[in-house]
Amino acid sequence: MHSSIDTRLLMAAIVLAEELHYGHAAQKLHIAVSTLSKQIAQLEDRLGFTLFVRNSKGVDLTDAGRAYVEEARASMLHAEKAVNVARAANDGREHIIAAGHTPYMDQTLTLLFLSIHLPLYPRIKVQLHSDFSFELIHSVMSAEINMALVAQPPDSSALTLSEISEEPLYAVLPSGHPCEALPEVPLKALADDNWVLFLRRLHPLLYDSILQTAKEAGVTPRGIHYIVTPEEAANLVKEHAGVAFLAKPVAESNEQPGITIRPLADHALRIKTYLALRANEPSRMVNEFARAFLRKCKPQEPVEKQLRLPIK
């Protein structure tokens, strides 16, 4: 990289590459669009090749631009790493990431938080927070925690959501139930049973989804028992008091003699798990941590478009 190219021009190219829009990039850099346009023109003139081409919606990177910006970003991150490593060594400061999860989440995902190491932040420390999805969403939006693994979060412009996994909801049946032999259980086959459900306040969207799917299938359960823990569900099912509906990890962890678990056949009752952050999260550390987490969850998929790295 040419030594005469100053940091302002590199930052201009990196942010424009992330936003692909002069107006958005200029706003992020706190400069005028005309100033950004001049900086990009100055950079391209010094390099001797084109980095960006305009289109009807904004700009696109050329192949050369894509390669250059990747190296420019790596160069700036390396410089910042040197500062952060030196600062951490000087003052012994730890960087804290507060990561939320539900108590009924797949524990391999929860433990994945603890495995993340960032070269830019060598003394990073993860604090885990357990709560129900509905409460975790509020904690993320209010900045009480940095991010959270949540199931079926609401659509919100205040959140950035990256899908981690999708699994069917499971029916927990007492041994000897007529649906025990089925590979998948349609909800309408459980119309004659009492249902065991988590209280609506613990997960309103999932609760409403179950009852809405039942309504559309013309199904009305005989009755409903309300619970707050999966252990309560297992005990009720074992005593033939009803059938319960649980996420796969929870259903599997509570499988025991006298209980059979089967996935529900209804596609509307598949549970999607997301990593949730505040929209436009300003912290580079938080964004880098989230990117590293997503790479570990889905190493075959790029995550650069899911979470943008802020450059200040």
C-alpha positions in Angstrom: 0.0 0.0 0.0 1.5 3.4 -1.0 2.9 5.2 2.0 1.8 8.6 0.7 -1.9 7.7 1.0 -3.2 9.2 4.2 -5.7 7.6 6.6 -8.6 9.8 5.6 -8.6 8.5 2.1 -8.4 4.9 3.2 -11.3 5.4 5.6 -13.3 7.1 2.8 -12.8 4.0 0.6 -13.6 1.5 3.4 -16.8 3.2 4.5 -18.0 3.7 0.9 -17.3 0.0 0.2 -19.5 -0.9 3.2 -22.4 1.5 2.4 -22.2 1.5 -1.4 -23.9 4.8 -1.3 -22.2 8.2 -1.2 -24.9 9.9 0.9 -24.9 7.1 3.6 -21.1 6.9 3.6 -20.7 10.7 3.9 -23.2 10.8 6.8 -21.3 8.0 8.6 -18.0 9.9 8.1 -19.6 13.2 9.1 -18.5 14.9 6.0 -20.3 16.4 2.9 -21.0 14.2 -0.1 -18.9 16.5 -2.3 -15.9 16.1 0.1 -16.2 12.3 0.0 -16.5 12.4 -3.8 -13.3 14.4 -3.9 -11.5 12.1 -1.6 -12.4 9.0 -3.6 -11.3 10.8 -6.8 -8.0 11.8 -5.2 -7.4 8.2 -4.0 -8.2 6.7 -7.4 -5.9 9.3 -9.1 -3.0 8.4 -6.8 -3.6 4.7 -7.3 -4.0 4.9 -11.1 -7.1 2.7 -11.3 -10.9 2.9 -10.6 -12.2 1.6 -7.2 -15.9 2.4 -7.6 -18.4 2.8 -10.5 -21.7 4.6 -10.0 -25.1 2.9 -10.7 -28.7 3.9 -10.4 -28.9 3.0 -6.6 -25.4 4.1 -5.5 -22.1 2.6 -6.4 -20.4 -0.8 -7.0 -16.9 -1.9 -6.3 -14.7 -2.9 -9.2 -12.6 -6.1 -8.8 -9.6 -3.9 -8.2 -11.6 -1.9 -5.6 -12.7 -4.9 -3.8 -9.2 -6.3 -3.5 -7.8 -2.8 -2.5 -10.5 -2.2 0.2 -9.9 -5.6 1.7 -6.2 -4.9 2.1 -6.9 -1.4 3.3 -9.2 -2.7 6.0 -6.7 -5.3 7.1 -4.0 -2.6 7.3 -6.1 -0.3 9.5 -7.2 -3.2 11.7 -3.6 -4.2 12.1 -2.6 -0.7 13.1 -5.5 -0.6 15.6 -4.5 -4.0 17.0 -1.1 -2.6 17.8 -2.6 0.3 19.7 -5.1 -1.9 21.6 -2.6 -4.6 22.5 -0.2 -1.9 23.8 -3.0 -0.1 25.7 -4.2 -3.3 27.3 -0.7 -4.3 28.3 -0.2 -0.8 29.8 -3.4 -0.5 31.9 -4.5 -4.2 32.3 -7.9 -3.3 31.1 -10.4 -6.0 30.0 -13.0 -5.5 27.3 -16.4 -6.8 28.3 -19.0 -8.4 26.0 -22.4 -9.0 27.6 -24.1 -11.9 25.7 -27.6 -13.1 26.4 -29.2 -16.5 25.9 -32.3 -18.3 27.0 -32.0 -21.0 29.6 -33.4 -23.4 27.1 -31.0 -22.6 24.2 -28.8 -25.2 22.6 -25.8 -25.1 25.0 -23.3 -25.6 22.2 -24.3 -22.2 20.9 -24.1 -20.6 24.3 -20.7 -22.0 25.0 -19.6 -20.8 21.6 -19.7 -17.3 23.0 -16.9 -18.3 25.4 -14.7 -19.6 22.6 -14.4 -16.3 20.7 -10.9 -14.6 20.7 -10.3 -11.3 18.9 -6.8 -10.3 18.0 -7.8 -6.6 18.2 -9.0 -7.1 21.8 -6.7 -9.7 23.5 -8.2 -9.2 27.0 -11.8 -9.6 26.0 -14.1 -11.1 28.7 -17.6 -12.5 28.1 -20.4 -12.2 30.6 -23.3 -14.5 29.9 -26.9 -13.4 30.8 -29.7 -15.9 30.9 -33.3 -14.8 30.4 -36.4 -15.5 28.2 -36.3 -14.3 24.6 -38.8 -11.5 25.2 -36.7 -10.0 28.0 -33.5 -10.4 26.1 -34.8 -8.4 23.2 -35.6 -5.5 25.5 -32.1 -5.8 27.1 -30.4 -5.6 23.7 -32.5 -2.6 22.6 -31.9 -0.8 25.9 -28.1 -1.5 25.7 -28.2 -3.5 28.9 -26.4 -6.3 27.0 -24.5 -6.2 23.7 -26.1 -9.1 21.9 -28.3 -12.2 22.5 -29.3 -15.5 21.0 -33.1 -15.4 20.7 -35.8 -17.5 19.2 -38.5 -16.0 17.0 -37.7 -12.3 17.8 -40.1 -9.6 16.6 -39.3 -7.6 13.4 -37.9 -4.3 14.5 -35.9 -1.5 12.9 -34.1 -1.2 16.2 -32.5 -4.7 15.8 -30.0 -6.3 13.5 -30.9 -10.0 13.2 -28.7 -12.8 11.8 -30.3 -16.2 11.5 -28.3 -19.0 13.2 -30.6 -22.1 12.9 -34.1 -23.4 12.2 -35.6 -26.4 13.9 -39.1 -27.8 14.1 -41.1 -27.3 17.4 -41.4 -30.7 19.1 -44.4 -32.4 20.6 -43.7 -34.2 23.9 -46.0 -37.2 24.2 -46.8 -39.7 26.9 -45.8 -43.2 26.1 -48.6 -45.1 24.4 -50.0 -42.0 22.7 -51.6 -42.7 19.3 -49.1 -40.4 17.6 -46.1 -42.1 19.1 -45.4 -44.1 16.0 -45.5 -41.1 13.6 -42.2 -39.7 12.4 -43.8 -36.2 12.5 -47.0 -35.1 14.3 -49.5 -32.8 12.7 -51.0 -30.4 15.2 -54.5 -31.5 14.3 -53.8 -35.0 15.5 -53.5 -33.5 19.0 -57.0 -32.0 19.1 -58.3 -34.4 21.7 -55.4 -33.7 24.2 -54.8 -31.2 26.8 -51.9 -28.9 25.8 -49.0 -27.9 28.0 -47.7 -24.4 27.0 -45.3 -21.9 28.4 -47.0 -18.8 29.7 -47.6 -16.2 26.9 -45.6 -13.5 28.7 -42.5 -15.7 28.4 -42.6 -15.8 24.6 -45.6 -14.1 23.1 -44.8 -14.7 19.5 -44.3 -18.4 19.8 -47.4 -18.8 22.0 -49.5 -16.8 19.5 -48.0 -18.8 16.6 -49.1 -22.1 18.2 -52.7 -21.0 18.8 -52.9 -19.3 15.4 -51.7 -22.4 13.6 -54.2 -24.4 15.6 -57.0 -22.0 14.7 -56.1 -22.2 10.9 -56.2 -26.0 11.2 -59.6 -26.0 12.9 -58.1 -27.4 16.1 -59.2 -26.6 19.6 -57.3 -28.3 22.4 -59.3 -30.0 25.2 -57.7 -27.7 27.7 -54.4 -25.8 28.4 -51.9 -26.2 31.3 -49.5 -23.2 31.7 -45.9 -23.7 32.8 -42.6 -21.7 33.2 -40.1 -24.6 33.1 -39.6 -27.6 30.8 -39.3 -29.9 33.9 -43.0 -29.0 34.6 -43.9 -30.0 31.1 -42.1 -33.4 31.4 -43.8 -34.2 34.7 -47.3 -33.4 33.3 -46.7 -35.4 30.2 -45.4 -38.3 32.1 -48.5 -38.3 34.2 -50.7 -38.3 31.0 -52.0 -34.8 31.9 -51.4 -33.5 28.3 -48.9 -33.1 25.5 -46.3 -30.3 25.6 -44.7 -28.2 22.9 -40.9 -27.5 23.4 -37.9 -26.5 21.3 -35.8 -29.4 20.1 -32.8 -28.9 22.6 -35.2 -28.7 25.6 -37.4 -31.6 24.4 -34.3 -33.8 23.9 -32.8 -32.9 27.3 -36.1 -33.9 29.0 -36.7 -37.1 27.1 -37.0 -39.9 29.7 -38.9 -43.2 30.2 -42.6 -42.6 29.8 -42.0 -39.7 27.4 -41.6 -39.7 23.6 -40.7 -36.6 21.5 -41.6 -36.1 17.9 -41.2 -33.1 15.6 -44.4 -31.3 14.6 -45.2 -31.5 10.9 -46.6 -28.0 10.7 -44.1 -25.8 8.9 -45.5 -22.6 10.5 -44.2 -24.0 13.9 -40.5 -24.2 13.0 -38.4 -22.2 15.4 -35.7 -19.8 14.0 -32.8 -18.8 16.3 -31.1 -15.4 15.7 -28.2 -13.5 16.9 -29.7 -10.1 17.8 -27.8 -6.8 18.1 -28.9 -3.2 18.2 -29.3 -1.7 14.7 -26.3 0.3 13.7 -24.3 -0.9 16.7 -21.6 1.7 17.1 -19.0 -0.5 18.8 -16.3 -2.0 16.6 -15.5 -4.5 19.3 -19.1 -5.7 19.5 -19.4 -6.0 15.7 -16.2 -7.9 15.4 -17.2 -10.3 18.2 -20.6 -10.9 16.4 -18.8 -11.5 13.1 -16.5 -14.0 14.7 -19.4 -15.8 16.4 -21.3 -16.0 13.1 -18.3 -17.3 11.3 -18.1 -20.1 13.9 -21.8 -20.9 13.6 -21.8 -20.8 9.8 -18.2 -20.9 8.5 -19.4 -21.6 4.9 -21.3 -18.4 4.7 -20.0 -14.8 4.4 -21.0 -12.5 7.2 -19.7 -9.2 5.9 -23.1 -8.2 4.6 -24.9 -9.2 7.8 -23.0 -6.9 10.1 -21.2 -3.8 8.9 -18.0 -2.7 10.6 -18.1 0.9 11.7 -15.0 3.0 10.9 -14.6 6.2 12.9 
